[in-house]
Amino acid sequence: MKKDSQEIHHALHDKSSAMLMLDNKERKLLKEILALTLKSQSARTWIAKKLGNEYIKIGEKLLKTMGGI
């Protein structure tokens, strides 16, 4: 891999990174997954148990930002 490619690859996997660039297909997929997940009560319950209720709100905000809901 080229140095630039390694840096980009690393940045996408950096847990402290607040920014993640998505191409149109990735954005479309994420939007659909979020929409389906947030419509499912069992998925919402799982997220709340696994990560906490705040992550439901984070998902809703992210989906709204992406043009959903």
C-alpha positions, 0 to 999 in steps of 0.5 A, spaced: 500 500 500 502 507 498 503 511 504 497 515 503 492 509 502 495 507 509 493 513 512 486 513 509 485 506 511 488 507 518 483 514 519 477 510 517 479 505 523 481 510 528 476 510 534 478 517 536 476 519 529 470 524 529 469 524 521 468 518 516 467 520 509 462 515 505 461 515 498 454 515 495 453 508 495 456 507 502 451 513 504 445 510 501 446 503 504 447 506 511 441 510 511 437 504 509 440 500 515 439 505 520 432 506 517 430 499 518 433 498 524 430 504 528 423 502 525 424 495 529 423 495 536 427 489 537 433 492 534 432 499 538 431 494 545 438 491 543 441 497 541 439 500 548 441 494 552 448 493 548 450 501 548 445 505 552 439 509 550 443 515 548 445 511 541 438 510 539 438 518 539 445 518 536 442 514 530 436 518 529 440 524 529 444 521 524 439 518 519 435 525 520 442 528 517 442 523 512 435 525 509 431 520 513 426 520 518 
